[in-house]
């Protein structure tokens, strides 16, 4: 038998919880009706929300939120620990930053937010004239804004005047934007001081990619 109850407020009579119906019961809102959760209130869902066929609005956008690329703008020679003074954010031929970019000062990169970040560093080299050369391209990180340690390396080896590259990867749990930072280095392992690490202002030759994967 159908019945209707009209009231302005439902409150628990004994404890602090009101139970609506029994297991398998269905409560249905008619078209254009609305449940309004007041500011400061919490909707605590321990079961399943089924949005099949629903139109959803106001939810945060899914997927990645921050990604940017930086590159060495000019060719350098020899060891550089770290590589300083010649970085720029990529800016040519359709480059697009997602969200917030990194910031760089004296070769040290600062993250715009905490989270799990994927760091990719690619170093490109030109071998020393007349011989064989090998470079180590390093990702160095700190978690106390002071002491740096090498967390990933890539090696590139080239004969005289030939070009080669190496790429290193690191997953960095950035728990503090003040203390957790990253820098990049090149160490010439063989060959002379005329070994070149390649840079350019129009294409990525030696470059770093930063992608935020998730919140920490």
C-alpha positions, 0 to 999 in steps of 0.5 A: 500500500502506497503512502506519503510522509511530508515533514521538514526534518528527520532526526534520530530518536536515540543514537546519532544515526538514521537508517533508511529502509532495509537491505535491498530497498531502493530510494529513488529521486524523481526527475529534477530533484536534488540532494544538497550537501551543505558546505562543511558537510561530508558525504561518506561513501563506503559502498559503490557509486554507480555512475552508469548513464549519468552526467557528472559535473564539478569533479576534478579532471582525471589524468596527469596534471603537470608536465614540462620539458627543459633543454640545454640551449648551448653546447658545452665541453668537458665535465659539468657537475651540475650543468648550470646556466644554459637551461630554458623551458622548451618553447618551439614547434608546438611545445605545450606545458601541462599545468605548472612548470619547474623552476631552475636556478644555477642548474637546480630544479625546483618542483611546483608541487609535491607528488610522485614525479617521473624525471627523464634526462637525455644527454647527447654528445659529440665525440672528441676529434681523433679518438673515442669518448664516453660520457656519463649523464647523471640525475642527482637528487637531494631530499634535504636541499643540501646533499646530492646523490646520483640516483640514475645514470646513462652512458654514451660512447662515440668515436671521433666526431660521431654523435650518441645519446643516453637517457636516464629515468628516475621516479622521485617521491617529492615530499617537500618542494623546499627540500626535494630538488634535482639537478643534472650532470655530465662526467667525461669518463674517457677522451679529453676536455674538448668532448661536447655535450650538445645544446640547442635553442630550437630542438631538444638535444640534451634535455629533461622531462618532468611529469607528475604522476600522482599526489604523494 
